Amino acid sequence: MMDHYIWGDVHRISPEAPVPVVHATSDTYTAGGAANVALNLARLGVQTLLLGYYAQDDAGLRLNQILSDNDVSMITPPAVSGASTIIKTRVIARNQQLCRIDREVAREFYRIDHTPGIEDLLDTILADMDAVIISDYAKGVVTQPLVDLILGISRKRTHLLVAIDPKPSRKLSFQGAGLITPNRSEALALAGIAESGNEEPYPLEEICERIHALYQPRQLVVTLGADGMAICHEGRLIEHLPTAAREVFDVSGAGDTVIATLTAALASGAELSTAVRLANAAAGCVVGHMGTVPVDLKELKCRLQQKEKEQMYVV
């Protein structure tokens, strides 16, 4: 999907309705959704191939150009629905998001699992891959048949890491995935636990146990926003890391950065604890910027070096 930002300022309230009048000063465009995951991978130096749907409309062509400029290769199954490219437009004034405008059609128009030849296409693509990320934004591309197909291929190619950023509202089954990275509320939904009250502690240990019992992921990492990240293995809470963010301006795309960095590190042979620390630092970088921004490798290296110095000075 395309992330479109309208930047401006507010000086008065509209005489037509009790809403601010935004004086627009600029527009920016960047890759959103799974395309932002791909951008994060490419910025980390990972050779990246993106499979998904976009139309040959203005937004789709702009999106394709952004990906091409960042060395992301794109494979799009033949369009069978004629659905337009999904666009999220955010109106920003004085670093505050005033509203978001979504342009999209019904989910069934974005499906690719019934595209002729999709099984052979995926089998060929994944033959040369170290990992595959299924980034579900509940827009219709990710379906149960598509997940089953990818997991089936991974069972034949045991070296292939399958990482999933789930949307529990879709109620998909992904037993045996290599990595699952739900956020705070998604983890509760996956575990079948109701949202707790403000005074109740977050049931992290119970969440780890239940998600493992239901989905049997090899690795589970729960992102907790201001409370950092939690590592779970075989249903047990292994470690809880505090957040690495110094300032938070916008959390848009932080989950994309986490799963991209985690998957890249694990596919490179890193231990899970090391990969999570790296992803935590990467997320700390991107939330310090306004708008959907992929991780910058130079900024990430500086943050890691600063962290090492801070640890050296601790007595």
Secondary structure as the mmCIF struct_conf table of DSSP 4:
data_model
#
loop_
_struct_conf.conf_type_id
_struct_conf.id
_struct_conf.beg_label_comp_id
_struct_conf.beg_label_asym_id
_struct_conf.beg_label_seq_id
_struct_conf.end_label_comp_id
_struct_conf.end_label_asym_id
_struct_conf.end_label_seq_id
STRN STRN1 MET A 2 ILE A 13
BEND BEND1 PRO A 15 VAL A 19
STRN STRN2 PRO A 20 ALA A 31
TURN_TY1_P TURN_TY1_P1 GLY A 33 GLY A 33
HELX_RH_AL_P HELX_RH_AL_P1 ALA A 34 ARG A 43
TURN_TY1_P TURN_TY1_P2 LEU A 44 GLY A 45
STRN STRN3 THR A 48 LEU A 51
BEND BEND2 GLN A 56 ASP A 57
HELX_RH_AL_P HELX_RH_AL_P2 ASP A 58 ASP A 69
TURN_TY1_P TURN_TY1_P3 ASN A 70 ASP A 71
STRN STRN4 VAL A 72 ILE A 75
HELX_LH_PP_P HELX_LH_PP_P1 PRO A 77 ALA A 79
BEND BEND3 VAL A 80 SER A 81
HELX_LH_PP_P HELX_LH_PP_P2 ALA A 83 ILE A 86
STRN STRN5 ILE A 87 ALA A 93
TURN_TY1_P TURN_TY1_P4 ARG A 94 ASN A 95
STRN STRN6 GLN A 96 ARG A 103
HELX_RH_3T_P HELX_RH_3T_P1 ARG A 107 TYR A 110
TURN_TY1_P TURN_TY1_P5 ASP A 113 HIS A 114
BEND BEND4 THR A 115 THR A 115
TURN_TY1_P TURN_TY1_P6 PRO A 116 GLY A 117
HELX_RH_AL_P HELX_RH_AL_P3 ILE A 118 LEU A 126
TURN_TY1_P TURN_TY1_P7 ALA A 127 ASP A 128
BEND BEND5 ASP A 130 ASP A 130
STRN STRN7 ALA A 131 SER A 135
BEND BEND6 ALA A 138 VAL A 142
HELX_RH_AL_P HELX_RH_AL_P4 GLN A 144 LYS A 156
BEND BEND7 ARG A 157 ARG A 157
TURN_TY1_P TURN_TY1_P8 THR A 158 HIS A 159
STRN STRN8 LEU A 161 ASP A 165
HELX_RH_3T_P HELX_RH_3T_P2 PRO A 168 ARG A 170
TURN_TY1_P TURN_TY1_P9 GLN A 175 GLY A 176
BEND BEND8 GLY A 178 GLY A 178
STRN STRN9 LEU A 179 ILE A 180
STRN STRN10 ASN A 183 ASN A 183
HELX_RH_AL_P HELX_RH_AL_P5 ARG A 184 ALA A 191
TURN_TY1_P TURN_TY1_P10 GLY A 192 GLY A 192
HELX_LH_PP_P HELX_LH_PP_P3 ALA A 194 GLY A 197
TURN_TY1_P TURN_TY1_P11 ASN A 198 GLU A 199
BEND BEND9 GLU A 200 GLU A 200
HELX_LH_PP_P HELX_LH_PP_P4 PRO A 201 TYR A 202
HELX_RH_AL_P HELX_RH_AL_P6 LEU A 204 TYR A 215
BEND BEND10 ARG A 218 ARG A 218
STRN STRN11 GLN A 219 THR A 223
HELX_RH_3T_P HELX_RH_3T_P3 GLY A 225 ASP A 227
STRN STRN12 MET A 229 HIS A 233
TURN_TY1_P TURN_TY1_P12 GLU A 234 GLY A 235
STRN STRN13 ARG A 236 LEU A 241
HELX_LH_PP_P HELX_LH_PP_P5 PRO A 242 THR A 243
BEND BEND11 ARG A 246 ARG A 246
BEND BEND12 PHE A 249 PHE A 249
TURN_TY1_P TURN_TY1_P13 SER A 252 GLY A 253
HELX_RH_AL_P HELX_RH_AL_P7 ALA A 254 ALA A 267
TURN_TY1_P TURN_TY1_P14 SER A 268 GLY A 269
HELX_RH_AL_P HELX_RH_AL_P8 LEU A 272 VAL A 286
TURN_TY1_P TURN_TY1_P15 VAL A 287 GLY A 288
BEND BEND13 HIS A 289 THR A 292
HELX_LH_PP_P HELX_LH_PP_P6 PRO A 294 ASP A 296
HELX_RH_AL_P HELX_RH_AL_P9 LEU A 297 MET A 312
TURN_TY1_P TURN_TY1_P16 TYR A 313 TYR A 313
#
